[in-house]
Amino acid sequence: SGVVGSTTDSTQLDYEEGTWTITNSSQTPGGPVCVYTRIGDLVYVSGYFGSGSGGTSSDTWGGLPFTIKNSDGARGGGGTSFNSFNTAETFSVLGTANSTNFKFYLGNGAQSITASKDIYFFFIYKTVS
């Protein structure tokens, strides 16, 4: 009782964990360490990178290990647990539907990352099962 909707008896879900490489069209992230865990159609990603020394990044980051499902509800969410910016602001993270891309947001604005910054981040999203 208390379950609304339908359930299925699935004793074995797909389970996988590994590493992935973060990408950006305007910068080569330095020292990236990115990991993921996939259970069924849920993917949890986390990572660290240092922004390159060559200027400002584009606001779109890529390289996620699985394509985000083509649905606004599948885009997931997350945040940054640490960044080396001079402010105490933390960013939210939101995936782009039907892609392997995501963006960092401050409020409702996607953020480019300036040179020589460190970011630790995490988020969860749904993929095609």
Steps between C-alpha positions, in 0.01 A plus 500: 500500500610858446626427147337709231554387143629171379786286621677206344678213665854548377757312700793599280557852373784596269789617718818660373765734630797661335676819400422758234677803349350846527521717185454864404522654153698805620730352765680181586414427864809430706544190713146375466388213721142401416315187610151359449266235633207377292219301655223423250421828327641725777851637459690669784807697392753692700833651429773753536674717244713808481407745229777554249724802501396609151205729564133443565313178426182471301201446730437147364694206640485150356630148512233344722521120485138451385257713301242684709149380418303736272271635772513808721433275800808291420746791505566446867688742716785548741751754613854590585641394833802730469640758263798733524316815396538808719135488602311258721256419219433143403373399158217269409554246223239410238526256211388570143229260377592256222873570528811429707529867600436701815537855630588672825241757610501791739134584545345455155811594301741246354856580605826499312795407718796737503859381483681332788200400712435168674153341517367189673151407380232229501162431342255227411300451181294242312624328189334275245479157663 
